[in-house]
Amino acid sequence: MTRTCEIAILAVALATCASLQAAQRGRPRMDEARRTLVSDRGTMLRGCSYSPNREGLEKIRKLGLNAVHEYAEGCALKYPAEGARAPGYNVEKIDAAVKLTKELGLYYIMTIGNDPGKHNKAWALDFWKFYAPRYADEPHVIYEIHNEPVKWGPPYSSDKANPTGAVEMNAECWKLIRSLAPKTPILVFSYSQTHGNNSKDILADVAKFNKLVAVDEKEVWSNTAIAFHGYAGSLGTIDACKGVLEAGYPMFMTEYYSTEWGGDNKLGRNDCELTGFLEEVGVSWLSFLYVPPAPWGLDVTDALRFKTPTELAGIAWKPDFGDWPKAQKLITDGGRAFEVGSWREKRIAEGASLSPKHCGDNKFVLLVREPGYYKLNLSCTASDEGGAFSVAFKGGKPLRLEIEPGETNVVKTVLLPFGRGVLSVKRVGGKSKMQRLNVVPRAAGPIADGVYHIVNKASGLSLAADGSVFQNADADDDAHSWKVENLGAGQYRFVHKGTNGLLNRIFFGSDKINVVWYGWDSPSRDQRFLLRPGEKGFFRIAPVSTGFDVSPEKNESGAKLKQGNTPFADEDARQWMFR
């Protein structure tokens, strides 16, 4: 080998070492506001689920991500009984993951995987006894004690928790990890679901946890955060998170994704409503989308699942790597999305007043909390030529608003789907200048309040109920009669006259529709239904929670009612006459 070749090889080796040295991360730390764990650069941790693929990991760096989440091993519920698998069985793969993420400058969050609502304290303690010291000196590693140990959310400290003992398990594991890896950040609890009023339940768990670990609270929460997931829906999760942050405890989102409201429910995507909120309040997040090759198709590098919806939602940040996401010139409400359609006084209320920054294309970040019909009230300066404006939400079909010569105002009604997105207002004609756009829920609904028979277009049969909801031959009786009440923005609740129960979408594990006897003062999103016009004289009926129109399971008498799982496609079975 020549001297020149030796020098060249040495230069490449040194460059490679320098590159790896630059990639290695310092320990995460608590941000100054004590809201979450952040990187060694002070940036939020943003990531997805891990797959052992270098090419895939390199791709996610170009998506602005700097962390991955790994379900390292699954607990054996019968451990330490004979034949039960002991912790440490996956050590070679975890070693490789720690090494690979270190080389690529990614933070690695590892946890115990399991079926939701199951845990084994003995197994968890031995898992951390094995792994906590093993990676204690790896600054890019974070320990999450146990994935979803209870069905389904707080309070874990309740004697009705299923199963009980999760706070005790978290406290004992925390003390063990802290003794073996004193500098490694720890995530606790890992709630599957947090609903709007759950902040007080989380704080009850925190109080019990603090008592059990018996360490100064400031020291505990200096490098510990509460892990939570987004499977109660974005709005409930947002409200619960706000309450915990206001109480002074840090949060960290470790698993979430969604499907777009009214869209293809097989296309799991970034939950942009939650992501936008987490970015606004500064809480780190890990999506349940995966590094490719991705199980269940949840590929974070699929633009339809992550990049495109994130851009349409007006979400951006300064990435640790690459040049995406790019900053957009967006108008916000003091750094937050403008919100419309909050539930107030048993009706859909609250609009947003949007003021332009300039005369050109103004883009506002809007969160529609309640899907439905809204009035767009556009105020402009008067002009002899009038004006024309194009308004579009989340990249959808533009609506044209025209100001007549000499006029200063125009009002149009538009159907806004649930979710967060960029609302673009662009002048496309004339000389009138926008002064303000008010987005207000429409008070009147498409049908008047009253008692109706609801008849299916395809079958000609009428809705009845006896607990479940089904169709059969119409009759002039209470069994086929429904009291229909407008709640604003085109949303309604349906009360069955025969049983006095509310029409309701079954929330978990089913697409069925039934009637229930709760929610009268404040019907849940599963007990409110949006009416949208179908063919002349007919309407579509969709649960507010999903946006999928309901239909009979079969086109025959006795068929039960269900919600669809695909967008509307002019089907007669999903159209109803109110008679």
Secondary structure, 3 states (H helix, E strand, C coil): CCHHHHHHHHHHHHHHHHHHHHHCCCCCEECCCCCCEECCCCCECEEEECCCCHHHHHHHHCCCCCEEEEEEEECCCCCCCCCCCCCCCCHHHHHHHHHHHHHHCCEEEEEEECCCCCCCHHHHHHHHHHHCCCCCCCCCEEEECCCCCCECCCCCCCCCCECCCHHHHHHHHHHHHHHHCCCCCEEEEEECCCCCCCHHHHHHHHHHHHHHHCCCHHHHCCCEEEEEECCCCHHHHHHHHHHHHHCCCCEEEEECCECCCCCCCCCCECCHHHHHHHHHHCCCEEEEEECCCCHHHCECCCCCCCHHHHHHCCCCCCCCCCCCCCCCCCECECCECEEECEEECCEEECCEEECCCCCCCEEEEEEECCCEEEEEEEEECCCCCCEEEEEEECCCCCEEEEECCCCCEEEEEEEECCEEEEEEEEEEEECCCEEEEEEEECCCCCCCCEEECEEECCCCCEEEECCEEEEECCCCCHHHCEEEEEEECCEEEEEECCCCCEEEECCCCCCEEEEECCCCCCCCCCCCEEEEECCCCCEEEEECCCCCCEEECCCCCCCEEEECCCCCCCCHHHCEEEC
